[in-house]
């Protein structure tokens, strides 16, 4: 027979049924509640610790697996260097503690399934590598990175909301926001995807025409009108005394088609993104005339951005996306990671290029097509700062070459489109170094650019559209 309690049992203390439904005293109830709370807190701490360990190990394992997809190779690598050494290198670029804290602080993501467009060039390294290395997933995002044929298509898909965010040429969000070449749609630059990383490549038949003064009648390709490639090429030939609108021809050619057009003789050269400058050398159809870092060291090229509407409707998703790409940029900046990153992004799903070509670009040790091996560690860099003075310089060149008519409120446009304050805030949250200021000065071919004197700068050139 089962035992039951009766208030009439002489050898048991009288107890009243608690409001919780159990037979115990009020004091016992409070004691049990306190014990349960302590146990729950201990369990929560344990689960949090387990989650942190799992998250760290997940990221590390994802990274190693992406770098070494073959099990045998991966095992040999870990055996050779040791797991602790390998994981320490990975942890050095992943601020795990900050990421965990921010994940807990951030509100629910408004949208988790995202499409991000990209052009298959090394400029897109951070947003590409964030996919196979799990950085988007770490932020709770299910991202599809979509290889796209050209910049006009990127623009159209962003305006039509087919992409949630994208790889941009850094002048594109300025142009789209101003309604240049398309319906005016407010866009924003979250980060600069890469600095430097471009070159002027000439056909081999022009080895004896290294002086740009000899380029009259040449046909050049650039990837898009609203690009640093177009503006830097124009700047370079104009400094040599040629008018880019009358003395040479400039054609828009998608980057993946540049080498084929050079081989076919349709163009004499191109100012384009890598890896196609290096691919022209690899294919023995061209040589690298000059790296654009020699024109403006640290110049911006591509950017990562989205529409103002997307940010307003999805503030938490926007922050998660920001952090994923910034984390990838921090890893990409470290020279010791470049060869491994080249392995990841060379794959058919991304750049679809020979690994050796991409590695030459990212490491800066490369053949130039003239019989030399050059070592330029900062041939490509991935400084994410969307400096507003960069935007102002782009606007002066749009004005110089007639893309913008009339007076321009440079800083107002720059501050609306380039989200420098947001970038600094998210970088600080990720324990990254955050530089001061918003309008640093730059030198382009020896001439200083000061955003405070932008209007005078735009009028200072001997050759412009007005000539």
C-alpha positions in Angstrom: 0.0 0.0 0.0 1.3 3.4 -0.9 2.0 5.8 1.9 0.0 9.0 2.2 0.1 11.9 4.6 -2.6 12.5 7.1 -2.8 15.5 9.5 -3.8 13.0 12.1 -0.6 11.0 12.0 0.7 11.6 15.5 4.4 10.9 14.7 4.5 13.4 11.8 4.5 17.2 12.1 1.4 19.0 11.0 1.9 20.5 7.6 -0.5 22.6 5.5 -0.7 22.1 1.7 1.3 24.9 0.0 -0.2 27.0 -2.7 2.3 25.4 -5.1 0.4 22.1 -4.6 3.1 20.3 -2.6 2.9 19.4 1.0 5.6 21.4 2.8 6.0 24.4 5.0 6.3 27.9 3.7 9.9 28.0 4.9 10.7 24.7 3.1 9.0 26.2 0.0 11.3 29.2 0.0 14.3 27.0 0.6 13.4 24.7 -2.3 12.8 27.7 -4.6 16.1 29.2 -3.7 17.8 25.8 -4.4 16.0 25.4 -7.7 17.0 29.0 -8.7 20.7 28.3 -7.8 20.6 25.1 -9.8 19.0 26.8 -12.7 21.6 29.6 -12.7 24.4 27.0 -12.5 22.8 25.1 -15.5 22.5 28.3 -17.4 26.1 29.1 -16.8 27.0 25.6 -17.9 24.9 25.9 -21.1 26.4 29.3 -21.8 29.9 27.9 -21.4 29.0 24.9 -23.6 27.6 27.3 -26.2 30.7 29.4 -26.2 32.9 26.4 -26.5 30.7 25.0 -29.3 30.6 28.3 -31.1 34.4 28.8 -31.0 35.0 25.2 -32.1 32.4 25.5 -34.8 34.1 28.6 -36.3 37.5 27.0 -36.0 36.5 23.7 -37.5 34.6 25.4 -40.3 37.7 27.5 -41.1 40.1 24.6 -41.2 37.6 22.5 -43.2 37.2 25.3 -45.7 40.9 25.7 -46.1 41.6 22.0 -46.3 38.5 20.3 -47.7 40.2 16.9 -48.1 40.1 15.0 -44.8 43.6 13.5 -45.3 45.2 16.9 -46.1 43.4 18.5 -43.1 44.7 15.8 -40.7 48.2 16.1 -42.0 48.1 19.9 -41.5 46.8 19.6 -38.0 49.3 16.9 -37.2 52.2 19.0 -38.6 51.5 22.3 -36.8 49.5 21.0 -33.9 45.8 21.9 -33.2 46.7 24.5 -30.5 49.0 26.4 -32.9 46.4 26.3 -35.7 43.6 27.4 -33.5 45.6 30.2 -31.9 46.3 31.6 -35.3 42.6 31.5 -36.1 41.6 33.0 -32.7 44.0 35.9 -33.2 41.7 37.3 -35.9 38.4 36.3 -34.3 37.3 38.3 -31.3 35.3 35.5 -29.8 34.5 37.1 -26.5 33.1 40.2 -28.2 31.2 38.2 -30.7 29.5 36.2 -28.0 28.6 39.2 -26.0 27.2 41.0 -29.0 25.2 38.1 -30.0 23.5 38.1 -26.7 22.9 41.9 -26.7 21.5 42.1 -30.2 17.8 41.9 -30.8 16.1 39.3 -33.0 17.1 39.3 -36.6 14.4 40.7 -38.8 15.6 38.7 -41.8 18.0 35.7 -41.8 17.9 34.4 -45.4 19.9 36.9 -47.5 21.2 37.2 -51.0 24.5 39.1 -51.5 25.8 39.8 -55.0 29.4 39.8 -56.0 31.7 40.1 -59.0 34.4 37.3 -59.1 37.4 39.5 -58.3 39.8 39.6 -55.4 38.3 43.0 -54.3 35.4 41.0 -52.9 37.6 38.8 -50.7 36.1 39.7 -47.3 32.4 39.2 -48.3 33.3 36.0 -50.3 35.4 34.3 -47.6 32.8 35.2 -44.9 30.6 32.5 -46.5 32.8 29.3 -46.6 34.5 30.3 -43.3 31.2 30.6 -41.4 31.3 34.2 -40.4 27.7 34.9 -41.6 26.4 31.8 -39.9 28.1 32.9 -36.7 25.9 36.0 -36.8 22.8 33.9 -37.3 22.5 34.6 -41.0 21.9 32.2 -43.9 23.6 34.0 -46.7 23.8 33.0 -50.4 26.6 34.8 -52.2 25.6 35.1 -55.8 28.2 35.4 -58.6 27.0 38.2 -60.9 28.0 38.9 -64.5 28.5 42.7 -64.4 28.1 45.9 -62.4 25.1 47.2 -64.3 23.3 43.9 -63.2 24.5 44.4 -59.6 23.0 47.9 -59.7 19.7 46.8 -61.2 19.3 43.9 -58.8 19.9 46.2 -55.8 17.4 48.7 -57.1 14.8 46.0 -57.7 15.5 44.5 -54.3 16.6 41.1 -55.7 19.7 41.4 -53.6 19.7 42.4 -49.9 23.3 43.7 -50.0 26.1 43.6 -52.4 29.7 44.0 -53.6 29.8 47.6 -55.1 32.4 49.6 -56.9 32.8 52.3 -54.2 31.5 55.2 -56.4 28.4 53.2 -57.3 26.3 54.0 -54.2 27.1 57.7 -54.7 26.0 57.5 -58.3 22.8 55.4 -57.6 21.8 57.7 -54.7 22.2 60.7 -57.0 20.2 59.1 -59.8 23.2 58.9 -62.2 22.6 56.3 -64.9 19.6 54.9 -63.0 16.5 55.8 -60.9 17.7 57.6 -57.8 17.7 55.1 -54.9 19.4 55.8 -51.6 22.3 53.4 -51.1 25.0 53.2 -48.4 28.6 52.1 -48.1 29.1 50.0 -45.0 32.8 49.2 -45.6 35.4 49.6 -48.2 36.1 46.0 -49.4 39.6 46.6 -50.6 42.3 49.2 -51.0 44.8 49.2 -53.9 44.4 45.8 -55.7 44.2 47.2 -59.3 46.7 47.8 -62.1 47.0 49.1 -65.6 47.8 46.1 -67.9 48.9 46.5 -71.5 49.1 44.0 -74.3 52.6 42.5 -74.8 52.9 44.3 -78.2 53.2 47.6 -76.3 56.3 46.7 -74.2 58.1 49.6 -76.0 55.3 52.1 -75.2 55.5 52.4 -71.4 55.2 56.2 -71.6 51.5 57.1 -71.4 52.2 60.1 -73.7 52.5 57.5 -76.5 49.0 56.1 -75.9 47.1 58.4 -78.2 44.5 56.2 -80.1 44.7 53.4 -77.6 41.6 51.5 -76.6 41.2 50.8 -72.9 38.7 48.8 -70.8 37.4 49.6 -67.4 34.7 47.6 -65.5 32.1 50.4 -65.2 31.7 54.2 -65.7 31.2 54.8 -61.9 34.4 53.1 -60.8 37.8 54.0 -59.4 39.2 52.3 -62.4 37.7 54.8 -64.8 38.6 57.8 -62.5 42.2 56.6 -62.0 42.7 55.9 -65.6 41.4 59.3 -66.6 43.5 60.9 -64.0 46.7 59.1 -65.1 46.4 59.8 -68.8 45.4 63.4 -68.2 48.5 63.9 -66.1 50.4 62.7 -69.1 48.8 65.4 -71.2 46.1 63.2 -73.0 42.4 64.0 -72.9 40.7 60.7 -72.0 37.5 61.7 -73.8 39.3 62.5 -77.1 42.8 61.0 -77.2 42.0 57.5 -76.1 38.9 55.3 -76.1 37.5 54.0 -72.8 35.1 51.0 -73.0 33.1 49.3 -70.3 34.0 45.6 -70.2 33.1 43.1 -67.4 36.2 42.1 -65.6 36.0 38.3 -66.5 36.1 39.3 -70.2 39.1 41.7 -70.1 41.8 39.1 -70.7 40.0 37.6 -73.6 39.5 41.0 -75.2 43.2 41.8 -74.7 44.2 38.5 -76.4 41.8 39.2 -79.3 43.3 42.7 -79.8 40.0 44.4 -79.1 41.7 46.6 -76.5 45.3 47.7 -76.0 45.0 47.5 -72.2 42.8 47.8 -69.2 42.7 49.3 -65.8 41.0 46.5 -64.1 40.7 44.6 -60.9 42.7 41.5 -59.9 43.1 38.7 -60.4 42.7 39.6 -64.1 45.9 41.7 -64.3 47.8 38.7 -63.0 45.7 36.4 -65.2 46.9 38.3 -68.3 50.5 37.7 -67.2 49.7 34.1 -66.5 48.2 33.7 -70.0 51.2 35.5 -71.5 49.0 38.0 -73.3 49.9 41.1 -71.2 52.2 42.8 -68.7 51.6 44.9 -65.7 52.4 48.5 -66.6 51.8 50.0 -63.2 50.0 49.1 -59.9 47.4 51.7 -59.0 48.9 51.9 -55.5 51.7 53.8 -57.3 49.2 56.4 -58.3 47.4 56.6 -54.9 48.7 54.3 -52.2 45.7 53.1 -50.1 43.1 54.2 -52.6 39.6 52.6 -52.3 38.3 50.4 -54.9 35.3 48.2 -54.1 32.8 48.5 -51.2 30.2 46.5 -49.4 26.9 48.1 -49.1 23.1 48.0 -49.1 20.1 50.2 -49.6 19.1 52.7 -47.0 15.6 51.1 -47.0 17.1 47.7 -46.0 18.9 49.3 -43.1 15.8 51.0 -41.9 13.7 47.9 -42.1 16.2 45.4 -40.8 18.4 47.2 -38.2 19.5 44.0 -36.4 20.2 42.1 -39.5 22.2 45.1 -40.8 24.4 45.0 -37.7 24.9 41.2 -38.0 25.9 41.6 -41.6 28.2 44.4 -40.7 30.0 42.4 -38.1 30.4 39.3 -40.3 32.1 41.3 -43.1 34.3 43.4 -40.7 35.5 40.2 -39.0 36.4 38.7 -42.4 38.2 42.0 -43.4 40.3 41.8 -40.2 41.4 38.3 -41.1 42.1 39.2 -44.7 44.3 42.1 -43.7 46.8 39.7 -42.0 49.6 38.8 -44.4 50.1 35.4 -42.9 46.5 34.4 -43.9 46.7 35.4 -47.5 47.9 32.0 -49.0 45.2 30.2 -47.1 42.6 32.7 -48.2 43.7 32.3 -51.8 42.9 28.6 -51.5 39.4 29.3 -50.3 38.3 32.0 -52.8 40.0 30.5 -55.9 37.3 27.8 -55.9 34.9 27.5 -58.9 32.0 28.8 -56.8 33.9 32.1 -56.2 36.7 33.4 -58.4 37.2 30.2 -60.4 40.8 31.1 -61.0 44.1 29.2 -60.7 45.2 29.3 -57.1 48.7 30.5 -58.0 47.2 33.6 -59.8 45.2 34.6 -56.8 48.0 33.8 -54.4 50.4 36.1 -56.4 47.8 39.0 -56.0 47.2 38.5 -52.3 50.7 37.8 -51.2 52.2 40.5 -53.4 54.9 38.3 -54.8 54.2 38.2 -58.5 55.6 38.0 -62.0 55.0 41.3 -63.9 55.1 39.9 -67.5 58.3 41.8 -68.2 60.6 39.1 -66.8 60.7 40.4 -63.3 59.4 39.0 -60.0 58.2 41.8 -57.8 57.5 41.8 -54.1 54.8 44.3 -53.1 53.1 43.1 -49.8 50.4 45.8 -50.0 49.6 45.2 -53.6 46.1 44.5 -52.2 44.8 45.4 -48.8 41.4 45.2 -47.1 41.2 48.3 -44.9 37.4 48.6 -44.3 37.3 52.3 -43.3 34.7 54.1 -45.5 36.5 57.5 -45.2 34.2 60.3 -46.3 37.1 62.2 -47.9 37.3 59.2 -50.3 33.7 59.8 -51.3 34.4 63.5 -51.7 37.3 62.8 -54.1 35.1 60.5 -56.2 32.5 63.3 -56.4 35.2 65.8 -57.6 36.1 63.4 -60.4 32.4 62.8 -61.4 32.2 66.6 -61.6 35.5 67.0 -63.4 34.4 64.5 -66.2 30.8 65.8 -66.6 28.9 63.0 -64.8 27.6 65.6 -62.3 26.5 69.0 -63.5 26.7 72.2 -61.5 27.7 72.8 -57.9 28.0 69.9 -55.5 27.6 69.7 -51.7 30.4 67.2 -51.4 30.4 66.6 -47.7 26.6 66.4 -47.4 26.5 63.6 -50.0 29.5 61.8 -48.6 28.1 61.7 -45.0 24.8 60.5 -46.2 26.2 57.6 -48.3 29.4 56.5 -46.5 28.5 55.2 -43.1 31.7 56.1 -41.3 30.1 56.5 -37.8 28.4 53.1 -38.1 31.7 51.5 -39.2 33.6 52.9 -36.3 30.9 51.8 -33.8 30.9 48.2 -35.1 34.7 48.0 -35.3 34.9 49.2 -31.7 32.4 46.6 -30.6 34.7 43.9 -32.3 37.8 45.2 -30.5 39.3 46.5 -33.7 41.5 49.6 -33.8 39.3 52.6 -34.7 41.2 55.6 -36.2 40.1 59.2 -35.6 38.7 61.7 -38.0 36.5 61.5 -41.0 38.3 63.5 -43.7 42.0 62.5 -43.9 44.0 64.0 -46.7 45.4 61.9 -49.5 48.1 62.2 -52.2 47.2 61.2 -55.7 50.2 61.3 -58.1 52.0 63.6 -55.7 49.1 66.1 -55.5 47.5 66.5 -52.1 43.7 66.2 -51.8 42.0 68.1 -49.0 38.2 67.5 -48.7 37.9 71.0 -47.2 39.1 72.5 -50.5 37.2 70.1 -52.8 35.6 72.7 -55.0 39.0 74.4 -55.8 40.6 71.0 -56.3 37.9 70.1 -58.9 38.6 73.3 -60.8 42.4 73.0 -60.6 43.0 70.4 -63.4 44.5 71.4 -66.7 42.4 68.8 -68.5 38.7 68.2 -67.7 35.4 67.6 -69.5 35.0 71.4 -70.1 38.2 71.5 -72.2 
